[in-house]
Amino acid sequence: MRRRADPYALPLEETSIAELAQAAGYSTSFVGKWHLTSYTEGWESAPADHGFDWFAIAGGNLNITSLPVSTDYYFWERNENGRVAYTETYATRAQADDAVARIQAMPEPWLLVLSFSAPHGPFHAPPPELHTLGDLDGAGVPKLYRAAVEAVDTEIARVLDTLSAEQAEHTYVVFTADNGTPTEAVLSPIPRDQSKPSLTEGGLRVPLILSGPGIQPGVSPALSGLVDLLPTFATWMDAPLQSPEGDPLVLDGIDLSPWLEDPSAPDSRDTLYAERFSTNGRPDDSEFYRRFIRGRRWKYGRDEVGREQLFDLADALYDTDELIGSGEEDPQILDGMRSTLDEVVTGRPYEYPGR
């Protein structure tokens, strides 16, 4: 039995992409924000415990560290393979530096996870050569946020330029994010409540851009989620979908290969599920929750006291027009979405601590 991590962390019983990669003979490295462990005993080695041979991490948001020290993008806590020190290199640049160094050092085949701290707060002006927005003195959060995003784009280009022509031919690259724009950085015409950390489309819909051998150009409307990356990576690495102990994995995701080979391929799932429980997932406050289910067109949700919402996303990027109570809801659609959500909740293969 593998030891259990602290209640705020990714449990060690879970099998990571890095562990699948190791089992398939890959070198593994993690660079950037590691927000899967709190600052408890053993946090210094957490990425290694989840399958990474080498790591250089910020243990969480840059302004939260293991010691009561004031930190930001220009002075932050960097943990390299358990050796913790403070650095004054702008975080986005330092994390790209680490990624470049690992690409040049790792034996092939390899897996590199680069998790930039940016553009998460605190909001600071990046070095001027990393963005095109000019003088940011006195700029507000939206402009600083945009500059931070541009800085990430600039440094991603530098990381990709590290790949040789031969490496680029057999390397898969995935770019995505974990949530939408923070409320204070949202600009019109996007509604301000369509933001992180809501379950609105502005909080849930993020870019998913993939390139690599056999991936065809195009945009797929198929319903997909970040849980689909693990089975997709396993296919790319020819890695068995099993735990380090050899037990078969229970998966929430599906292999995206059919849509990467043909972006027009039809959906293989009818719905996506999203849930928000408590504050940052604290197990001592898990009785508060909101749950949503969506298909290609309809999106339905309710919270712990039974408040319901229904949206028609056929011609909308954001869920702003509430149908329940408007006289426009279709009772059959509503009943069907209620039943689907109930089936997902009762059939899910996990229970959150404290629930």
Backbone hydrogen bonds, N-H to C=O, Kabsch-Sander energy under -0.5 kcal/mol:
donor,donor_aa,acceptor,acceptor_aa,energy
9,A,6,D,-2.1
10,L,36,L,-2.7
14,E,11,P,-1.5
16,S,14,E,-0.5
20,L,16,S,-1.7
21,A,17,I,-2.4
22,Q,18,A,-2.8
23,A,19,E,-2.0
24,A,20,L,-1.2
25,G,22,Q,-1.8
26,Y,21,A,-2.6
27,S,107,P,-0.5
27,S,109,P,-2.5
29,S,111,L,-2.2
30,F,54,W,-1.9
31,V,113,V,-3.0
32,G,56,A,-2.4
33,K,115,S,-3.4
34,W,58,A,-3.0
35,H,33,K,-0.7
40,T,38,S,-2.5
43,W,40,T,-2.2
45,S,42,G,-1.3
46,A,43,W,-1.5
49,D,45,S,-1.8
50,H,46,A,-0.9
50,H,47,P,-0.7
51,G,48,A,-1.6
52,F,47,P,-2.1
53,D,28,T,-0.7
53,D,51,G,-0.6
54,W,28,T,-1.3
56,A,30,F,-2.0
57,I,79,N,-2.6
58,A,32,G,-1.8
59,G,57,I,-0.5
64,I,61,N,-2.3
69,V,67,L,-2.6
72,D,75,F,-2.3
75,F,72,D,-1.1
76,W,87,T,-2.0
78,R,76,W,-0.6
78,R,85,A,-3.2
79,N,57,I,-3.1
80,E,78,R,-0.7
80,E,83,R,-2.4
81,N,55,F,-1.5
81,N,79,N,-0.7
83,R,80,E,-2.1
84,V,82,G,-0.7
85,A,78,R,-2.2
87,T,76,W,-2.5
91,A,73,Y,-1.7
93,R,90,Y,-0.5
94,A,90,Y,-2.6
95,Q,91,A,-2.8
96,A,92,T,-1.8
97,D,93,R,-2.6
98,D,94,A,-2.3
99,A,95,Q,-2.0
100,V,96,A,-2.7
101,A,97,D,-2.3
102,R,98,D,-2.2
103,I,99,A,-2.3
104,Q,100,V,-1.7
105,A,101,A,-1.1
106,M,102,R,-2.9
111,L,27,S,-2.7
113,V,29,S,-2.4
114,L,112,L,-0.6
115,S,31,V,-3.4
115,S,113,V,-0.6
116,F,114,L,-0.7
120,H,117,S,-1.3
124,H,122,P,-0.7
130,L,127,P,-2.2
131,H,128,P,-1.2
139,A,136,L,-2.3
144,L,140,G,-2.2
145,Y,141,V,-3.1
146,R,142,P,-2.1
147,A,143,K,-2.3
148,A,144,L,-2.2
149,V,145,Y,-2.2
150,E,146,R,-2.5
151,A,147,A,-2.3
152,V,148,A,-1.9
153,D,149,V,-2.3
154,T,150,E,-2.6
155,E,151,A,-2.2
156,I,152,V,-2.6
157,A,153,D,-2.0
158,R,154,T,-1.5
159,V,155,E,-2.3
160,L,156,I,-2.7
161,D,157,A,-2.0
162,T,158,R,-0.6
162,T,159,V,-1.2
163,L,160,L,-1.3
168,A,164,S,-2.9
169,E,165,A,-1.1
170,H,166,E,-0.7
170,H,167,Q,-1.2
171,T,168,A,-0.7
173,V,211,S,-2.6
175,F,209,I,-2.9
177,A,207,P,-0.6
180,G,203,G,-1.2
183,T,196,K,-0.7
185,A,182,P,-2.1
186,V,182,P,-0.6
186,V,183,T,-1.3
190,I,187,L,-1.6
194,Q,191,P,-1.9
195,S,193,D,-1.4
196,K,181,T,-2.3
198,S,195,S,-2.5
203,G,200,T,-1.1
204,L,200,T,-1.7
205,R,201,E,-2.7
206,V,204,L,-0.5
209,I,175,F,-2.6
211,S,173,V,-2.1
215,I,212,G,-1.9
216,Q,214,G,-0.5
216,Q,260,L,-3.1
228,D,225,G,-2.2
229,L,226,L,-1.7
232,T,228,D,-1.5
233,F,229,L,-3.3
234,A,230,L,-2.4
235,T,231,P,-1.6
236,W,232,T,-2.1
237,M,233,F,-2.6
238,D,234,A,-0.7
238,D,235,T,-0.8
239,A,234,A,-2.6
242,Q,240,P,-2.0
243,S,247,D,-3.1
246,G,243,S,-2.3
249,L,241,L,-1.8
251,L,249,L,-0.7
259,W,256,L,-1.2
260,L,256,L,-1.5
261,E,257,S,-2.2
262,D,258,P,-1.1
265,A,262,D,-2.4
272,L,294,R,-2.4
274,A,292,F,-2.5
276,R,290,R,-2.7
278,S,288,F,-2.3
280,N,278,S,-0.7
281,G,277,F,-0.9
282,R,279,T,-1.4
285,D,282,R,-1.9
286,S,283,P,-0.8
288,F,285,D,-1.2
289,Y,287,E,-0.5
290,R,276,R,-2.0
291,R,302,R,-2.6
292,F,274,A,-3.0
293,I,300,Y,-2.9
294,R,272,L,-2.3
295,G,298,W,-2.7
299,K,311,F,-2.2
300,Y,293,I,-3.0
301,G,309,Q,-2.3
302,R,291,R,-2.0
303,D,307,R,-1.3
304,E,289,Y,-1.3
306,G,303,D,-1.8
309,Q,301,G,-2.4
311,F,299,K,-2.8
313,L,297,R,-3.4
313,L,311,F,-0.6
316,A,313,L,-0.7
320,T,318,Y,-1.5
322,E,320,T,-0.9
323,L,310,L,-2.5
326,S,323,L,-2.3
327,G,323,L,-0.5
328,E,323,L,-0.7
329,E,323,L,-0.7
334,L,330,D,-2.7
335,D,331,P,-2.6
336,G,332,Q,-2.3
337,M,333,I,-2.4
338,R,334,L,-2.3
339,S,335,D,-2.2
340,T,336,G,-2.2
341,L,337,M,-2.4
342,D,338,R,-2.3
343,E,339,S,-2.3
344,V,340,T,-2.1
345,V,341,L,-2.5
346,T,342,D,-2.4
347,G,343,E,-1.6
348,R,344,V,-0.9
348,R,345,V,-0.5
355,R,352,Y,-2.2
